[in-house]
């Protein structure tokens, strides 16, 4: 995993931990592509593939899990 991806995942994980509303919204996204767009709206650039590969470690309960 590149350092850019690792940094983006760390930033997203911290933001999801701090912002319950964003975490809930992220869980409701139907695909990793739409979750990527949501992350981008919050200043985090990450690929759908990186989100998909790490979907179970972003929040402590193992969610979100997108279907694409």
Secondary structure as the mmCIF struct_conf table of DSSP 4:
data_model
#
loop_
_struct_conf.conf_type_id
_struct_conf.id
_struct_conf.beg_label_comp_id
_struct_conf.beg_label_asym_id
_struct_conf.beg_label_seq_id
_struct_conf.end_label_comp_id
_struct_conf.end_label_asym_id
_struct_conf.end_label_seq_id
HELX_RH_AL_P HELX_RH_AL_P1 UNK A 3 UNK A 18
HELX_RH_AL_P HELX_RH_AL_P2 UNK A 20 UNK A 28
BEND BEND1 UNK A 30 UNK A 31
HELX_RH_AL_P HELX_RH_AL_P3 UNK A 32 UNK A 41
TURN_TY1_P TURN_TY1_P1 UNK A 42 UNK A 43
HELX_RH_AL_P HELX_RH_AL_P4 UNK A 48 UNK A 53
TURN_TY1_P TURN_TY1_P2 UNK A 54 UNK A 57
BEND BEND2 UNK A 58 UNK A 59
TURN_TY1_P TURN_TY1_P3 UNK A 60 UNK A 61
#
